[in-house]
Amino acid sequence: MISARLKGTILKELNLDEFPLEDSTTAPQVPGWDSLSHVRILCAVEQEYGIRFRTMEVLRLRNVGELQALVDRKLEEAARQS
């Protein structure tokens, strides 16, 4: 399930007031989500959560649910290292 925080970050970067993001939602399904906005979204997510993505992690993402899972994994890793 997509968190309100992640959804808000994505929608803010796309200048959308509302859009139903599901786990299976892909970038082409979302208005304005192109290759340039994809980079902005990923940077905004990194900044929002205080995490960093590796290139290969990002290249493997296929939908918003996988992005949420990656964010969750990064947050768990950070918590274990603290």
C-alpha positions as CSV (number, residue, x, y, z in Angstrom):
1,M,0.0,0.0,0.0
2,I,1.3,3.4,-0.9
3,S,1.8,5.7,2.1
4,A,0.2,9.1,2.2
5,R,3.7,10.6,2.5
6,L,5.1,9.0,-0.6
7,K,1.9,9.8,-2.6
8,G,2.1,13.4,-1.5
9,T,5.7,13.7,-2.5
10,I,5.0,12.2,-6.0
11,L,1.9,14.3,-6.6
12,K,3.7,17.5,-5.4
13,E,6.5,16.9,-7.9
14,L,3.9,16.4,-10.7
15,N,1.9,19.4,-9.7
16,L,-1.2,17.2,-9.3
17,D,-3.8,17.9,-6.6
18,E,-5.0,14.3,-6.6
19,F,-4.5,11.0,-8.5
20,P,-5.2,7.5,-7.4
21,L,-1.8,5.8,-6.9
22,E,-2.0,2.1,-6.4
23,D,0.8,-0.5,-6.0
24,S,0.5,-1.4,-9.6
25,T,0.5,2.1,-11.0
26,T,3.2,2.7,-13.6
27,A,4.7,6.1,-14.6
28,P,3.0,6.2,-18.0
29,Q,-0.4,5.9,-16.3
30,V,0.2,9.2,-14.3
31,P,-0.3,12.5,-16.1
32,G,3.0,14.4,-16.4
33,W,5.2,11.5,-15.3
34,D,7.9,11.4,-18.0
35,S,11.6,10.7,-17.8
36,L,12.5,14.2,-16.6
37,S,9.9,14.2,-13.9
38,H,10.9,10.7,-12.9
39,V,14.4,12.0,-11.9
40,R,12.8,14.9,-10.0
41,I,10.4,12.5,-8.2
42,L,13.3,10.2,-7.2
43,C,15.3,13.1,-5.9
44,A,12.3,14.5,-4.0
45,V,11.7,11.1,-2.4
46,E,15.4,10.8,-1.4
47,Q,15.2,14.3,0.2
48,E,11.8,13.7,1.9
49,Y,13.0,10.5,3.5
50,G,16.7,11.2,4.0
51,I,17.7,8.2,2.0
52,R,19.8,7.5,-1.2
53,F,19.0,5.2,-4.0
54,R,21.6,3.3,-6.0
55,T,21.3,3.4,-9.8
56,M,20.6,-0.4,-10.1
57,E,17.8,-0.1,-7.5
58,V,16.1,2.6,-9.5
59,L,16.5,0.8,-12.8
60,R,14.7,-2.2,-11.4
61,L,11.6,-0.3,-10.4
62,R,8.5,-1.1,-12.4
63,N,5.7,0.5,-10.4
64,V,4.8,2.7,-7.5
65,G,4.5,-0.3,-5.2
66,E,8.1,-1.3,-5.8
67,L,9.2,2.3,-5.1
68,Q,7.3,2.1,-1.8
69,A,9.0,-1.2,-1.0
70,L,12.4,0.3,-1.8
71,V,11.8,3.3,0.4
72,D,10.6,1.0,3.3
73,R,13.7,-1.2,2.8
74,K,16.0,1.9,2.9
75,L,14.4,3.2,6.1
76,E,14.8,-0.2,7.8
77,E,18.4,-0.3,6.8
78,A,19.0,3.2,8.2
79,A,17.2,2.3,11.5
80,R,19.4,-0.8,11.9
81,Q,22.6,1.2,11.4
82,S,21.5,3.8,14.0
